[in-house]
Amino acid sequence: MFKLEIIRNTPLGKKDDEDSSVSEAIFSTYLEYKTDILLHWDDLTLCLSRRGDISEIYDDIIDMLNQLEYKTKSFFMAFLSSTFTTHWDFKVIDTDLMMVSAKWVDVVYFDKKKTNIKNSSMLISISDFTEQWKKILRTIKKDLLFLGYDNTLDGFIFLDNLQ
């Protein structure tokens, strides 16, 4: 099972007029590095923060979602964030099914222990997987717009087209 779960609201900061990209704006928008999203991967639960993790891997998330939308048959993504380092290999099997093989380098679990874990693979529905990421991105888009950010930020076009 793959699932992203928002577990708490994070206090909002204020717009930084120096921000030029969505990644920078996400970092400015959220004040705390505390866990506010859980990433469930099979029987693992990883801790993510919007300020630390999502701001760091935003461009990778968008690239990954674009690859799936463009129906790329095989690709990989490497994520390096505050709480996890991993390499995911994607192999599309049919129109709505893919195999994702994860090579985990370092992870912070929900109980805050940092450790190495085993590699694992999962069959995942493409539509479910993309929807899990899009629900996180919709929340971020709402918060960015609330603070006065707009589509002049580099990388905002994906959020503009998000429904």
Secondary structure, DSSP 8 states (H G I E B T S, - for coil): -EEEEE-S---B----TT--BHHHHHHHHB---S--EEEEETTEEEEE-IIIIIHHHHHHHHHHHHHHHTT-SEEEEEEE-SSEEEEEEEEEEETTEEEEEEEEEEEEBTTS-EE----EEEEEEHHHHHHHHHHHHHHHHHHHHHHT--TTSBTHHHHHT--
